[in-house]
Amino acid sequence: MDLQLTGRVVLVTGGSDGLGAALVRTLAAEGARVAFCGRDEARLHAVATQAGDGPGEVLPQVADVRDPAALARFVDAATDRFGTIHALVNNAGASSTGPFEEHTDEVWQADLDLKLYAAVRASRLVLPQLRRAGGGVIVNSLAIGARAPGAGSTPTSVTRAAGLALTKALSKEFGPDGVRVNAVLVGLVRSGQWERAAAREKIGVEELYERMGQSSGIPLGRVGRAEEFADLVAFLLSDRAAYLTGTAINFDGGLSPVA
Ligand SMILES: NC(=O)c1ccc[n+]([C@@H]2O[C@H](COP(=O)([O-])OP(=O)(O)OC[C@H]3O[C@@H](n4cnc5c(N)ncnc54)[C@H](OP(=O)(O)O)[C@@H]3O)[C@@H](O)[C@H]2O)c1
């Protein structure tokens, strides 16, 4: 299936590792022009090198998505280099969970700043361009906890539920302009965050994935691959998904208890 993404200008936040990095590589292989951000310059450039073999173009940009000015510079840099933006993937994030009573206001605020306000601001920055292009796409990387919050899942599950509401609200408001807005609810997927977790536990990452696959009750019996996430998002970004908006897809091997 030709996704016809050649020449499309796509912004990916959190593109220097894990799911976002896989998405940058996939989109570049599909011929898209991809601007992506993260906070670590070396990791950004490593992904740019990996993606450089594809027919597309990539623009790595240092930006902390919690900083409104840095987000604006990211969008400006992408527009200066590639022209009108067609799509945005709000992907930057990190897990924040644990016993509810231990979470201070600062913990809650930090999670909202990283995962909700950044998506709000980035969407607000690109929407005028998407509308000017006669349509466009936003995809929000969320988590299955948005629809099925478990014990000890705050603040992430609450922040992700807000992201789900944002997805639906924007799809309603901007559908008439041809802008589609969807979400991917991620379960457990191989990425940098799990590599770091394995290092902290002093075990091999494959051992951790094996354990997660067996103990988490994933019906398909394994954790997901970042490339599989990238395939789904590339489809959602393409005109092949032209009739999909306001929806959230579980990407979890069947793990979530709700559809
Ligand atoms: N993998 C999973 O199992 C899973 C499950 C549920 C939800 N998710 C969600 O999926 C998304 C991708 O996760 P991942 O597993 O791929 O994580 P990851 O491997 O840790 O990658 C996270 C990416 O976000 C970037 N990032 C983090 N904080 C940032 C900030 N303040 N400003 C700009 N970039 C920032 C990181 O780069 P720097 O650190 O260099 O800035 C990196 O590029 C996240 O939103 C995560 O919450 C993942």
PDBQT file of the ligand as one rigid body, heavy atoms in Angstrom, charges set to zero:
ROOT
HETATM    1  N1  LIG A 301       6.742   2.666  25.294  1.00  0.00    +0.000 N 
HETATM    2  C1  LIG A 301       5.666   2.434  26.033  1.00  0.00    +0.000 C 
HETATM    3  O1  LIG A 301       5.487   1.307  26.524  1.00  0.00    +0.000 OA
HETATM    4  C2  LIG A 301       4.655   3.536  26.256  1.00  0.00    +0.000 A 
HETATM    5  C3  LIG A 301       3.491   3.224  26.975  1.00  0.00    +0.000 A 
HETATM    6  C4  LIG A 301       2.516   4.213  27.145  1.00  0.00    +0.000 A 
HETATM    7  C5  LIG A 301       2.711   5.475  26.613  1.00  0.00    +0.000 A 
HETATM    8  N2  LIG A 301       3.868   5.760  25.927  1.00  0.00    +0.000 N 
HETATM    9  C6  LIG A 301       4.023   7.131  25.424  1.00  0.00    +0.000 C 
HETATM   10  O2  LIG A 301       4.567   7.115  24.115  1.00  0.00    +0.000 OA
HETATM   11  C7  LIG A 301       5.416   8.265  23.931  1.00  0.00    +0.000 C 
HETATM   12  C8  LIG A 301       6.800   7.802  23.501  1.00  0.00    +0.000 C 
HETATM   13  O3  LIG A 301       7.328   7.034  24.576  1.00  0.00    +0.000 OA
HETATM   14  P1  LIG A 301       8.637   6.120  24.449  1.00  0.00    +0.000 P 
HETATM   15  O4  LIG A 301       8.324   4.868  25.158  1.00  0.00    +0.000 OA
HETATM   16  O5  LIG A 301       9.118   6.087  23.046  1.00  0.00    +0.000 OA
HETATM   17  O6  LIG A 301       9.639   6.947  25.379  1.00  0.00    +0.000 OA
HETATM   18  P2  LIG A 301      11.208   7.232  25.231  1.00  0.00    +0.000 P 
HETATM   19  O7  LIG A 301      11.877   6.089  24.588  1.00  0.00    +0.000 OA
HETATM   20  O8  LIG A 301      11.635   7.637  26.603  1.00  0.00    +0.000 OA
HETATM   21  O9  LIG A 301      11.269   8.487  24.257  1.00  0.00    +0.000 OA
HETATM   22  C9  LIG A 301      10.663   9.676  24.665  1.00  0.00    +0.000 C 
HETATM   23  C10 LIG A 301      10.968  10.764  23.660  1.00  0.00    +0.000 C 
HETATM   24  O10 LIG A 301      10.388  12.000  24.154  1.00  0.00    +0.000 OA
HETATM   25  C11 LIG A 301      11.417  12.966  24.274  1.00  0.00    +0.000 C 
HETATM   26  N3  LIG A 301      11.139  13.891  25.357  1.00  0.00    +0.000 N 
HETATM   27  C12 LIG A 301      10.924  13.602  26.665  1.00  0.00    +0.000 A 
HETATM   28  N4  LIG A 301      10.741  14.728  27.350  1.00  0.00    +0.000 NA
HETATM   29  C13 LIG A 301      10.828  15.753  26.467  1.00  0.00    +0.000 A 
HETATM   30  C14 LIG A 301      10.739  17.153  26.573  1.00  0.00    +0.000 A 
HETATM   31  N5  LIG A 301      10.531  17.758  27.754  1.00  0.00    +0.000 N 
HETATM   32  N6  LIG A 301      10.882  17.904  25.454  1.00  0.00    +0.000 NA
HETATM   33  C15 LIG A 301      11.105  17.303  24.261  1.00  0.00    +0.000 A 
HETATM   34  N7  LIG A 301      11.203  15.984  24.098  1.00  0.00    +0.000 NA
HETATM   35  C16 LIG A 301      11.081  15.217  25.192  1.00  0.00    +0.000 A 
HETATM   36  C17 LIG A 301      12.689  12.157  24.506  1.00  0.00    +0.000 C 
HETATM   37  O11 LIG A 301      13.863  12.887  24.174  1.00  0.00    +0.000 OA
HETATM   38  P3  LIG A 301      14.758  13.635  25.296  1.00  0.00    +0.000 P 
HETATM   39  O12 LIG A 301      14.641  12.849  26.563  1.00  0.00    +0.000 OA
HETATM   40  O13 LIG A 301      16.129  13.676  24.718  1.00  0.00    +0.000 OA
HETATM   41  O14 LIG A 301      14.147  15.006  25.418  1.00  0.00    +0.000 OA
HETATM   42  C18 LIG A 301      12.462  11.013  23.516  1.00  0.00    +0.000 C 
HETATM   43  O15 LIG A 301      12.743  11.434  22.205  1.00  0.00    +0.000 OA
HETATM   44  C19 LIG A 301       5.420   9.004  25.263  1.00  0.00    +0.000 C 
HETATM   45  O16 LIG A 301       4.484  10.047  25.242  1.00  0.00    +0.000 OA
HETATM   46  C20 LIG A 301       5.030   7.927  26.251  1.00  0.00    +0.000 C 
HETATM   47  O17 LIG A 301       4.455   8.467  27.432  1.00  0.00    +0.000 OA
HETATM   48  C21 LIG A 301       4.840   4.826  25.748  1.00  0.00    +0.000 A 
ENDROOT
TORSDOF 0
